[in-house]
Amino acid sequence: MAKSWTVVSVYNRYRNRGGEDEVFEAEADLLTRHGCRVIPVTDQTPANTGFAGRVRLAVEAVWSRRWYEQLATLLAREKPDIVHVHNCFPVISPAIYYASRAAGVPVVQTVHNYRLICPNALCFRDGHPCEDCVGKKFAWPAILHACYQESRPASALVAATTAIHHRWRTWTEQVDLYIALTEFVRQRLIAGGWPAKKIVVKPNFVHPTPPVGTGDGDYALYVGRLSTPKGIEPLLAAWQRLNRAVPLKIIGDGPLQPLVTGHPAVEWLGRQPRERVIEWMRGARLLIAPSIWYETFGLIIIEAFAAGLPVIASNHGAMAELVEHNRTGRLFRPGDPADLAAQVEWALAHPVEVAAMRRAARAEFETKYTADRNYEMLLAIYEQAHENSRHTH
């Protein structure tokens, strides 16, 4: 564990910044603070550049010769210990796995979303979770329903990319270890055909550790994108039922912003920097996590735990794994405004129990989600990837 690693960290950025960007940057910072050398390798998904640009992007999504050569050159020059891929879709492409294998450098892939088993990366369609493509080497239902960018041709591109690499055995032979953020995601990957022995679970983390809050602000809090998969409509409906029993503050933006800003029972705070989000968490009585889709993790939940804030969350996906009912929060039926309202009412009527939840939430964070604990796990994963690579070669 005393080894100082040289890590090539690969990330294909999306056009819109999101949680994956934050995790990519936080993990690089974590490694650097512990004396490792991190070499970031990034590219940007381009804006729509017309038909010719889309054709070029389609070809590159399957195999980018440019990125194969660039990474091969970098690996020969820097001689790293590990290549850690956070995302290579669509520009960088799985070609980088082959460049790494040719150079004899083990590859670790963090699974931040469901792209490997679902072309739209969400396992979500028409307002509900969907696993129609899980286990299919060619994801034809996604094409039928135009799941990626509401386009059948674009959906066919993503489905074909994954299918081609299934046929080439890229996923099973070119990646030495996958990191799932939760056991729920690990089980979805196994159901999709990924080898169980190559998938380990390592959560995200929070750094720096904030002071514990007091919850004396007398409000509930939602933090996240304002969109249908995040459960904004049932959240607003629940607060209509609660009839202002406790104010709800909402942080974030997105396509459903007009619903939020026009709602009489909530206060919209817009996008806020992380430091301000933590401050709002320290004063809140509850955090509400109402996602309808299967979250792969829930960074907001462990940030709440760090602040000693109990969470009322949808009872499925990663959230049901992170939040323990009656210990660190309460769980409700996904998409059910009446049940969400009932859980909030229970919390308001049981201040002694909620105070105990605050202590338990902070203890959960200190046990599982600190930066130091995460660093230990990450190095153990790198060691295991090296061991897997030795057996493969």
C-alpha positions, -999 to +999 in steps of 0.1 A: +000+000+000+030+023+004+036+023-034+032+056-051+012+050-083+013+066-116-023+067-129-035+077-164-071+089-157-093+089-188-125+109-191-146+118-222-164+149-209-201+155-218-214+187-232-231+195-199-212+192-167-225+167-142-217+144-112-193+123-132-171+153-138-170+160-101-161+124-092-134+123-119-118+154-106-122+145-069-106+111-074-076+127-092-072+151-064-075+123-038-047+103-055-025+134-059-029+144-022-016+109-013+015+113-034+005+095-066+011+110-100-021+115-120-020+120-158-054+133-169-065+123-205-097+141-216-116+149-246-150+167-252-181+154-268-186+178-297-218+198-304-239+187-333-218+193-364-241+182-392-243+149-411-206+145-418-197+152-382-223+127-369-209+100-393-173+107-381-185+105-345-203+072-351-171+057-365-150+071-336-175+058-310-166+022-322-129+027-327-109+059-326-076+054-344-065+088-333-070+080-296-054+046-299-023+062-312-023+091-288-027+068-258-001+043-271+024+072-274+016+085-239+019+050-223+053+044-239+066+078-227+051+079-191+051+041-183+022+043-158+011+016-134-026+017-143-051+032-168-083+042-150-111+049-174-141+069-161-158+074-195-146+069-231-180+074-249-183+086-276-150+103-288-122+084-271-137+050-277-128+015-264-097+016-286-079+029-256-084-005-238-065-022-267-037+004-265-033-002-228-033-040-233-007-037-260+015-017-236+010-042-208-008-016-186-038-029-165-071-012-171-098-003-145-132+010-156-155+029-133-192+024-142-207+058-136-239+051-156-257+022-173-243+028-208-229-007-210-263-023-207-286+006-218-280+029-248-296+059-230-274+051-199-303+056-175-324+023-176-353+047-178-380+052-205-415+068-207-414+079-171-404+046-155-374+023-150-367+000-180-345-030-183-356-042-217-320-041-231-303-057-201-288-090-211-292-084-249-259-083-268-277-061-293-300-036-277-328-035-303-356-023-279-336+010-276-338+015-313-375+007-314-382+033-287-356+058-299-341+059-264-309+078-271-314+114-279-350+105-290-334+093-323-336+058-338-303+063-358-285+076-328-298+048-306-287+023-333-252+038-332-249+032-294-264-003-296-241-012-324-210+001-306-218-020-276-227-051-297-195-049-318-174-048-286-194-077-272-184-097-304-148-086-300-149-096-263-136-062-254-157-060-223-145-093-209-109-095-221-096-059-224-107-045-190-091-061-160-115-048-133-148-028-132-157-005-103-195-004-096-205+023-072-231+001-055-240-036-052-272-027-071-251-016-102-229-046-099-259-069-100-273-051-131-240-056-149-239-093-140-275-096-153-262-079-185-235-106-190-205-090-174-183-115-154-190-112-117-154-119-107-143-087-126-167-063-108-159-048-074-179-022-054-163+011-044-186+040-035-179+077-040-166+099-012-169+134+003-139+157+008-133+179+027-154+166+056-179+193+066-189+201+102-221+184+114-252+205+111-279+212+136-310+211+114-323+243+131-333+259+097-368+244+098-369+234+061-365+203+039-341+203+010-339+189-025-306+191-044-302+179-080-313+183-116-349+194-122-360+166-145-385+138-147-361+109-138-352+128-107-388+126-095-396+164-095-433+160-103-441+136-074-419+158-051-440+188-059-472+168-056-462+156-022-455+191-010-489+202-022-504+175+000-482+186+030-499+220+028-468+240+039-462+217+070-425+223+064-409+246+037-391+230+008-360+246-006-349+233-041-313+237-054-306+229-091-318+236-126-331+217-155-360+213-180-387+212-153-376+245-137-408+263-148-428+238-126-406+245-096-404+283-099-442+285-104-450+263-074-464+282-043-452+256-017-415+257-025-385+281-027-362+277-057-326+287-050-311+279-085-277+264-089-254+267-060-217+260-054-209+230-034-199+250-003-233+267-002-251+233-008-233+220+023-244+250+043-280+245+033-276+208+042-263+217+077-294+237+084-320+214+069-342+190+088-344+165+059-330+158+025-355+145-001-341+122-028-372+112-049-356+098-081-378+076-102-348+062-122-323+037-107-296+060-094-261+044-098-251+060-065-262+093-050-234+117-041-260+141-026-270+114-001-235+109+013-229+146+014-261+148+035-248+120+057-215+139+061-235+169+074-255+147+097-287+151+076-312+122+074-325+114+039-360+105+027-354+085-005-371+064-031-370+027-021-352+013-051-318+014-069-287+026-052-307+049-029-323+019-011-288+006-006-274+038+008-303+048+031-313+024+059-349+028+068-354+041+103-317+044+109-303+070+085-336+081+070-368+068+056-377+051+023-409+056+003-425+040-028-409+055-059-430+080-077-457+080-050-465+115-037-488+102-009-462+079+005-435+106+003-458+130+021-465+104+048-428+098+054-422+136+058-451+138+082-437+109+102-403+127+105-420+159+116-439+141+143-408+122+156-381+147+164-363+124+189-360+096+163-349+121+136-322+134+160-309+098+164-310+095+126-287+126+124-261+109+145-264+076+126-261+094+092-228+110+103-215+077+117-224+060+083-204+087+065-174+083+088-174+045+084-179+043+046-175+075+027-144+094+039-116+103+015-091+082+035-113+051+034-118+056-003-081+059-010-074+026+007-101+009-014-089+024-046-053+012-041-066-023-033-085-022-066-054-012-085-035-041-069-063-065-078-063-052-114-026-059-116-032-094-104-060-100-129-038-086-157-010-110-148-034-140-151-047-127-184-013-123-201 
